Amino acid sequence: GQGQDQDWDDWDDTAAAATRDILEHEMSHESVDVCLRHCATNYKWDLMALAKSLKLDIYGSIRVVTWIRRQVAAKRSELEDDALIEHLKAPFKDGARPAFLEDDDLLFPYLP
C-alpha cells in the first residue's frame, strides 16, 4: 500500500553502496573504485594490479578479500598501519600465489 511506498522514499542508495576500508572498518568509501584508489594511494597497495597479476577470478577475489578481512581482524590490535599493510602484502611478494588461492573443490559444485 501507500505506507510501503513511503518506506522506499526514505531509502538511501548511497548508504547501500558504501564500501568498508581494508584497514579501518569504521571508514567507508562511496564506491569500490574509491576504496581501491584509497588503498593504492594511502597504503601503497594496488589491489587491482594484484588481481590482474594473479589472474584472479571471482572466487580468487573473494578469497583475497576474505583473507585480508580476517588478517586485519586478527592483527589490528597488535600492528600499526604500516606494519599491518606489510603483513598483508607479504604472501604476495615477488608474484607469489599464496596457498589460500588454490582451488577449493567445495566452491565448484555451485557452477552451472
Secondary structure as UniProt FT lines:
FT   HELIX           2..9
FT   HELIX           13..16
FT   STRAND          19..20
FT   TURN            25..26
FT   STRAND          28..29
FT   HELIX           32..42
FT   HELIX           47..53
FT   TURN            54..55
FT   HELIX           58..75
FT   TURN            76..78
FT   HELIX           81..89
FT   HELIX           90..95
FT   HELIX           99..101
FT   TURN            105..107
FT   HELIX           108..110
//
